[in-house]
Amino acid sequence: MDDATDDPPRASELLEQWFAGEGAKTLGSLNDRFGRGAFAVAFVLLLAVPALPLPTGGATHVFEVIAMLLALQLVVGRSEVWLPQRFRRVELAGERQQRFLERLMRLIRRLERILFRGRASNAVFGLLVLVGSLGAFLAPPFTGLDTLPALGVVVLSLGVILEDAVVAIAGTVVGAAGVVLEIVLGSAVVHGLGSLL
């Protein structure tokens, strides 16, 4: 018998409780609140900005580097987020981030309404996040090519938070499409420049 009270809490509920609760809202405090889900929550929060279809001129590279460090930790088998002290103090919630967080929460709630539940392996998850973050990082500035790889990581991470294989697969497909698009367009540019010279 399916009882709505037996369902695990949604990602939006967990995030809203954390943001409204006491204590620091930093990357370092994710382990305390989310345990094993801290990786997925960090990926959503770190790559939500690069996932927006806006040219950032490389300003989001810090977030992408942190996401790659976290992804490597998953690949090597860590079960808790470890970050240097400098990155542990990065604020994720506050007055400056409030508007962004409200929009992010609306997006997450919309995605949750259409999602189902499933599981993903940490090592595979870490590897996919690493590839997507690297794809976003390597995209030329002001091209918008970082959007799809970063969006893929956000959707994949939401799939992990929600334990939904379908969403995780969708995120993987979106991220892979973004990386392929970067490669195809990059090859075309190199070929075009080669023919001009």
N, C-alpha and C positions, 0 to 999 in steps of 0.2 A: 504494500500500500504506500503510495506516495503522499507524504505529508509535507506541506510547505515549510513547517518548522524544522524538518529534518534536512532541508537544503542548506549547504554551507552558505555563509554570507557572501554577498556579491562584492566584487572589487570596489565598486563605488561606495558601498556601506563601510567597508574596512578603511578606505582612505578618508572618508568624511569623519569617522570616529577618531582616527589618528589626528587629522588636522584640527578637530574641535577639542581634543583632549589636552591634558597637561603635558609639560615637558618640551624639550627642544624638538624641532622638526628639521633635523639635519640628516645627511646621508649616514652618519655614524649611528643614529638612533633607529635606523630601519630594522636591524637585527632584533632589537628588543621588542618591537611591535609586531613584526611580520615573520620572524623566524626564518624558515626555509623559503618562504615567499618573498623575502627581502630582495633577492636578485631581480625577480620579475617586476616588483614595484619600482625598484631603482631604474630599470630599463625603461619603463613607461614614463617616469618623471624626467629622466635624463634625455630621452630621445623624442619627447613630444614636441619640443620646439623645432629641432631639425626636421621633423616630419611635416611641419607646416610648409605649404607651397610658397615660401617667401625667400628671397635671396638674403642670406645672412652674412655674406662676405667672409666666411670662415669664423665668425664669432661663436659658433656652436661647437667648434672643434674641441674645446675643453670638455664638454659633455660627452662627445663621441669618444674621446680618449679614455675618460673614466668608464664609459660603458664597455670599451674593449678590455680594460683591466679587469672589470668584473666578469666579463665573458670568459676570459682566460682562466679565472679562478674556478668557474664551473667546469671548464674543460679538464682541468687537472684534479677535480674531485672535491673542491672545498664545499662545505655545506653552509658556511656563514660568510657574509660579506666582510672582506678585509680591505681597508683603505689606509693610506698614509694619513697621519693626523691632520694635515692641511686640507685634504679632501673630505675628511669626516666632519669638518665644521661647516661645509657648504650648506647654507640654508635652503630648504625646499619649500617652506611656507613662511609667509609674512605679508606685510602690507604691500610691498612691491610686487609680490607674486600673486596676490589675491585674484586679480582679474583673469590672469592666465589659468589659475587653478580652477576657477569657476567654469571657464570654458572647457577645460580638460575634463572636469567632472560631468558636464553635460554630454560630451562626446562619449565618455566611458559608459554612461547610463544608456545612451542610444544604442551603442554596440551590445550592451548586456541584454537588451530586450530581444535581440535576434540570435543570441548565442546558446549553444548547448554545452555539455560538460565532457571532459576527457583528460588524459595525462600525457606528459612528455618527459623524456629522459634529461637529466641535468647536463650531462656531457654534450648531447646533441643540441640541447637548448643553448648552451654556452657557445658552441661552435657556430650555430646559426646567427646568434647575436653578434659574435665577433665578425663574421663575414658581412653582415648588414651594416654594422657600425663602421667597419673598414671601408665599405663601399660609400657610405655617406661622407666619411672623412676624406677620401680620395677624390671626391667629385670636385671639379673646378669651381672656384668661388663665383658667385653671381649667376650660375647656370640653372639652378633649381634641380640639378640632377641628384642632390643629396636627399630630396624629399621621399622618393619611393623606397630606397633602402632603409631610411630611418622610420618611415611609416610601417614598413614590414616588420621591423623590430618591435614597434609599439603594439601592433596587432598580435604578433606572436607572443609577446609578454602578457598581454591581456588574456590570450588563450591559456597560458600557463597559470595565471592567477585564477582564472575561472575553471581551470581543469577541463578545457574544451579543445579536443583534438581538431575539430573542424576549423575553429578560429585560428589555432596554431598553424595549421596547414595553409590557411588563407594568408596569414602574415608571412609565411615562408615564400609563398608564390609571389606576393607583392614585392617583398624584398629582393627575391631572385630576378624578377622582371626589372626592377630598378638597376641592379648590378649589370644585367645583360644590356639594358638601354645605355648605361654608361660606356660599356665596352664597345657596343656597335657605333654609338656616336663618336666616341674617341677614335676608333679605327677610321671612320669616315673623315674626320678632321685631319688625322695624320696622313691618310691617303690623299686627301685634297691638297694639303700643304705640300706633299711630296711631288704631286703633279705640277704644282706651280713653280717649283724650284727646278 
